[in-house]
Amino acid sequence: MNIDFFKGIYNEDVVFHYTKSSTAIDFILYNEELRFSKRQKSIDPVESIIANRSTFYNTGGLNDNMIDPEHYKQSDELVEQISKLEKTFYQICFCKNAIGSDFASKNYITQFHGNEELFGFTKPRMWERYGDNYQGLCLAFSKTRLLNRNKDKYKLIYRDIEYLKYIDLACKKIDNISGNHLAKVGLDKYKEELKKTAESSFFCKHTDYSGEDEFRIGVYYDPEKCAAEKIRGEFEFFESMMLDIHECLEAIFISSFANERQKEILLKYADKFEIPIIEMVWKHNSFQVINYRDSVNLFKSLKL
């Protein structure tokens, strides 16, 4: 691969999504859509478990005579609001490049070999966990085009993931409602504060995940914006929310462990979208990146 290709994708705009080859072929590339996943279905319990909340009071600064009759009803409303936010948040996850190197500078003479870890498509843990044990693929997208293409359909919430220790994660998560604070600031103000805190917590993970270097796009479930899908012969209208990826792809990274039929189909998709397709050829001590399109064309010419 030409060094200019790697310089061209080493920036803050390009993000990477790992998946199975079959998922990409049958759904993502075929429909030109990425599916939002329900946060509650995350494997990570810090993301998926909903807290059992109640309202607590500092009795030294508050007594029953100071509480409005609607106060207890309002505290229940706040608990319900937080639970609804957590249960209706959907997300799509991407990996970023490790920005900070002069790699992409025009005047910087370098090579890809030795700088592999700068890129979001070279993460072994991601190839194993999300890339179907190294048999899947990695799709490169323009973050700017993804957001612009979907901003009129959804009220998107997006940012980089913050990686924290457990003690700091605990401070980010909402536990119980403060009855004293509710009495002090009122229902509407407290609702605003809790929503802001909840949304901030949707973009936090334990520091052990920091190698993923994640960028996340989120949205709240809206049945009116769900895509129609045919599942087992029946149409489902209120299940799936999709992110439009039309004209947002930058490249396809395929695995040398994928079967030849999958590679052939993925090459056709790359030709259709007029984007590079790169094969990750796994070695005993690293990997080699090759232009898969050129490799196929060379093989065809030799056969002739």
C-alpha positions as CSV (number, residue, x, y, z in Angstrom):
1,M,0.0,0.0,0.0
2,N,1.1,3.5,-0.8
3,I,2.1,5.6,2.2
4,D,-0.2,8.4,1.0
5,F,-3.2,6.1,1.7
6,F,-2.2,5.8,5.3
7,K,-1.4,9.5,5.7
8,G,-4.8,10.2,4.2
9,I,-6.7,8.2,6.8
10,Y,-4.6,9.2,9.8
11,N,-6.8,12.1,11.1
12,E,-9.5,12.8,13.6
13,D,-12.3,12.5,11.0
14,V,-11.8,8.8,10.1
15,V,-13.4,6.3,12.5
16,F,-13.5,2.5,12.4
17,H,-16.3,-0.1,13.0
18,Y,-15.5,-3.8,13.4
19,T,-18.0,-6.5,12.6
20,K,-18.6,-9.9,11.1
21,S,-18.1,-10.3,7.3
22,S,-21.6,-11.8,7.0
23,T,-23.2,-8.9,8.9
24,A,-21.4,-6.4,6.6
25,I,-22.4,-8.2,3.5
26,D,-26.0,-9.0,4.3
27,F,-27.0,-5.9,6.1
28,I,-24.5,-3.0,6.6
29,L,-23.2,-2.7,3.0
30,Y,-26.4,-4.1,1.4
31,N,-28.7,-1.6,3.1
32,E,-26.0,1.1,3.6
33,E,-27.0,1.3,7.3
34,L,-25.6,0.7,10.7
35,R,-27.9,-0.5,13.5
36,F,-28.1,1.3,16.8
37,S,-27.7,-1.2,19.7
38,K,-29.6,-0.8,23.0
39,R,-27.3,0.3,25.7
40,Q,-29.0,-2.1,28.2
41,K,-27.8,-5.0,26.0
42,S,-24.1,-4.1,26.5
43,I,-21.9,-6.9,27.8
44,D,-20.4,-4.4,30.2
45,P,-22.4,-4.4,33.4
46,V,-21.4,-0.8,34.2
47,E,-23.3,0.1,31.1
48,S,-26.2,-2.3,31.2
49,I,-27.3,-2.6,34.8
50,I,-30.0,-0.2,36.0
51,A,-29.6,1.0,39.6
52,N,-32.3,0.5,42.2
53,R,-32.9,4.1,43.2
54,S,-34.9,5.8,45.9
55,T,-34.9,9.3,47.5
56,F,-32.7,10.1,50.5
57,Y,-32.8,13.1,52.8
58,N,-30.3,14.9,55.0
59,T,-32.7,15.2,58.0
60,G,-30.5,17.7,59.7
61,G,-31.4,20.3,57.0
62,L,-34.9,19.3,56.1
63,N,-38.1,18.2,57.8
64,D,-41.6,17.1,56.8
65,N,-43.1,20.6,57.4
66,M,-40.7,22.1,54.8
67,I,-41.6,19.6,52.0
68,D,-44.3,20.5,49.5
69,P,-47.1,17.8,49.3
70,E,-46.1,17.1,45.7
71,H,-42.5,16.6,46.7
72,Y,-42.6,12.8,47.1
73,K,-44.5,12.4,43.8
74,Q,-41.8,14.6,42.1
75,S,-39.0,12.4,43.5
76,D,-40.7,9.3,42.0
77,E,-40.9,11.2,38.7
78,L,-37.2,11.9,38.8
79,V,-36.4,8.2,39.4
80,E,-38.6,7.2,36.5
81,Q,-37.0,9.8,34.3
82,I,-33.5,8.5,34.9
83,S,-34.6,4.9,34.3
84,K,-36.3,5.9,31.0
85,L,-33.2,7.7,29.8
86,E,-31.0,4.7,30.5
87,K,-33.5,2.2,29.0
88,T,-34.1,4.1,25.8
89,F,-30.5,5.1,24.9
90,Y,-29.1,3.4,21.8
91,Q,-25.5,3.6,20.6
92,I,-23.1,2.7,17.8
93,C,-19.4,2.4,18.7
94,F,-16.3,3.2,16.6
95,C,-12.5,3.2,17.2
96,K,-10.4,6.3,16.5
97,N,-6.9,6.8,15.4
98,A,-4.3,7.6,18.1
99,I,-3.8,11.3,17.1
100,G,-0.7,13.1,18.2
101,S,2.0,11.9,15.8
102,D,3.5,13.8,12.8
103,F,2.7,10.8,10.7
104,A,0.3,12.6,8.3
105,S,2.5,15.6,7.8
106,K,3.4,16.1,4.1
107,N,7.0,16.8,5.0
108,Y,7.3,13.9,7.4
109,I,9.1,11.0,5.8
110,T,7.9,7.7,7.3
111,Q,6.4,4.3,6.6
112,F,3.4,2.3,7.9
113,H,5.7,-0.4,9.4
114,G,6.6,0.7,12.9
115,N,3.5,3.0,13.2
116,E,0.8,0.4,13.1
117,E,-0.5,1.2,16.6
118,L,-1.5,4.8,15.5
119,F,-4.4,3.4,13.5
120,G,-7.9,2.4,14.6
121,F,-8.1,-0.6,12.2
122,T,-5.1,-2.4,13.7
123,K,-6.4,-3.3,17.2
124,P,-6.0,-7.1,18.0
125,R,-8.6,-7.0,20.7
126,M,-11.2,-5.5,18.4
127,W,-10.4,-8.0,15.6
128,E,-10.9,-10.8,18.1
129,R,-14.0,-9.6,20.0
130,Y,-15.9,-7.7,17.3
131,G,-14.2,-8.9,14.1
132,D,-15.4,-12.5,14.5
133,N,-12.1,-13.8,15.8
134,Y,-10.0,-12.3,13.0
135,Q,-12.4,-13.6,10.3
136,G,-14.5,-10.4,10.1
137,L,-13.7,-6.9,8.8
138,C,-13.3,-3.3,9.7
139,L,-15.1,-0.5,8.0
140,A,-13.6,3.0,7.9
141,F,-16.0,6.0,7.9
142,S,-15.9,9.8,7.7
143,K,-17.3,10.9,11.1
144,T,-18.2,14.3,9.7
145,R,-20.2,12.8,6.8
146,L,-22.0,10.4,9.1
147,L,-23.1,13.1,11.5
148,N,-24.1,15.5,8.7
149,R,-26.1,12.8,6.8
150,N,-28.1,11.9,9.9
151,K,-28.5,15.2,11.8
152,D,-31.9,16.0,10.2
153,K,-33.4,12.6,11.1
154,Y,-32.1,12.2,14.7
155,K,-31.0,14.4,17.6
156,L,-27.6,12.7,17.8
157,I,-25.5,12.7,20.9
158,Y,-21.9,12.0,20.3
159,R,-18.5,12.3,21.8
160,D,-15.3,10.4,22.7
161,I,-15.4,7.9,25.5
162,E,-13.8,8.9,28.8
163,Y,-11.9,6.1,30.5
164,L,-12.0,6.1,34.3
165,K,-11.2,4.1,37.4
166,Y,-14.1,2.5,39.3
167,I,-14.0,5.1,42.0
168,D,-14.4,7.8,39.3
169,L,-17.0,5.9,37.4
170,A,-19.1,5.8,40.6
171,C,-19.1,9.5,40.7
172,K,-20.3,9.7,37.1
173,K,-23.2,7.4,37.6
174,I,-26.5,8.5,39.2
175,D,-27.5,6.6,42.4
176,N,-30.2,8.0,44.6
177,I,-32.3,11.2,44.4
178,S,-31.4,13.9,46.9
179,G,-34.7,15.1,48.5
180,N,-32.9,18.1,49.9
181,H,-31.6,19.2,46.5
182,L,-35.1,18.7,44.9
183,A,-36.6,20.9,47.6
184,K,-33.9,23.5,47.0
185,V,-33.8,23.7,43.1
186,G,-37.3,22.4,42.1
187,L,-38.4,19.7,39.7
188,D,-37.5,21.3,36.4
189,K,-34.0,22.3,37.3
190,Y,-33.3,18.9,38.9
191,K,-34.5,17.2,35.7
192,E,-32.1,19.2,33.6
193,E,-29.2,18.4,35.9
194,L,-30.0,14.7,36.0
195,K,-30.4,14.4,32.2
196,K,-27.0,16.1,31.7
197,T,-25.4,13.8,34.3
198,A,-27.0,10.7,32.8
199,E,-25.9,11.5,29.2
200,S,-22.4,12.2,30.5
201,S,-22.3,8.7,32.1
202,F,-23.3,7.1,28.7
203,F,-19.8,8.0,27.4
204,C,-17.7,6.6,30.3
205,K,-16.1,3.2,30.6
206,H,-13.5,1.6,32.8
207,T,-9.9,2.4,32.0
208,D,-9.2,-1.2,31.1
209,Y,-11.1,-0.5,27.8
210,S,-8.9,2.5,27.0
211,G,-7.2,0.6,24.2
212,E,-10.4,0.7,22.2
213,D,-10.0,4.5,21.9
214,E,-13.8,4.7,21.3
215,F,-16.0,7.4,19.6
216,R,-19.7,6.8,20.2
217,I,-22.8,8.0,18.5
218,G,-26.0,7.8,20.5
219,V,-29.7,8.5,20.2
220,Y,-32.9,8.0,22.2
221,Y,-35.4,5.4,21.0
222,D,-38.2,6.9,18.9
223,P,-40.7,4.5,17.4
224,E,-41.5,6.9,14.7
225,K,-38.0,6.8,13.4
226,C,-37.5,3.1,13.3
227,A,-36.8,1.3,10.1
228,A,-39.2,-1.3,8.7
229,E,-37.6,-4.8,8.7
230,K,-38.8,-8.1,7.5
231,I,-38.0,-10.8,10.1
232,R,-39.1,-14.4,9.7
233,G,-41.6,-13.3,7.0
234,E,-43.2,-10.6,9.2
235,F,-42.6,-6.9,9.0
236,E,-41.3,-5.2,12.2
237,F,-41.8,-1.4,12.3
238,F,-40.8,-0.4,15.8
239,E,-37.7,-2.3,16.6
240,S,-34.6,-1.0,14.8
241,M,-33.1,2.4,14.5
242,M,-30.5,2.8,11.8
243,L,-27.7,5.2,10.9
244,D,-27.5,6.1,7.2
245,I,-24.0,5.5,5.9
246,H,-24.6,6.4,2.3
247,E,-21.5,8.1,0.9
248,C,-19.8,7.9,4.3
249,L,-17.4,4.9,3.7
250,E,-13.7,5.6,3.4
251,A,-12.3,2.0,3.1
252,I,-12.9,-1.6,3.8
253,F,-10.3,-3.6,5.7
254,I,-10.8,-7.4,5.2
255,S,-9.1,-10.3,6.9
256,S,-6.9,-12.9,5.2
257,F,-8.9,-15.4,7.3
258,A,-12.2,-14.5,5.6
259,N,-13.3,-17.1,3.0
260,E,-12.8,-16.4,-0.7
261,R,-16.5,-16.0,-1.4
262,Q,-16.8,-13.3,1.2
263,K,-13.7,-11.5,-0.2
264,E,-15.2,-11.6,-3.7
265,I,-18.5,-10.0,-2.5
266,L,-16.7,-7.4,-0.5
267,L,-14.5,-6.4,-3.5
268,K,-17.7,-5.9,-5.4
269,Y,-19.0,-3.6,-2.7
270,A,-15.7,-1.7,-2.7
271,D,-16.0,-1.2,-6.5
272,K,-19.6,-0.1,-6.1
273,F,-18.7,2.5,-3.5
274,E,-15.4,3.4,-5.3
275,I,-13.3,3.0,-2.1
276,P,-10.1,1.1,-1.3
277,I,-10.2,-2.4,0.0
278,I,-7.3,-3.5,2.0
279,E,-6.4,-7.1,3.1
280,M,-4.9,-7.7,6.5
281,V,-2.6,-10.6,6.0
282,W,-2.0,-12.1,9.4
283,K,1.6,-13.3,10.2
284,H,3.2,-15.1,13.1
285,N,4.7,-11.8,14.4
286,S,2.6,-9.0,12.9
287,F,0.5,-8.5,9.7
288,Q,0.9,-7.2,6.2
289,V,-1.4,-4.8,4.5
290,I,-2.0,-5.2,0.8
291,N,-4.2,-3.6,-1.8
292,Y,-6.7,-6.4,-2.3
293,R,-8.0,-5.0,-5.6
294,D,-4.5,-4.9,-7.1
295,S,-3.8,-8.3,-5.7
296,V,-6.9,-9.8,-7.4
297,N,-6.1,-8.0,-10.7
298,L,-2.5,-9.2,-10.7
299,F,-3.6,-12.8,-10.1
300,K,-6.1,-12.6,-13.0
301,S,-3.4,-11.3,-15.3
302,L,-1.1,-14.1,-14.4
303,K,-3.8,-16.7,-15.1
304,L,-4.3,-15.2,-18.5
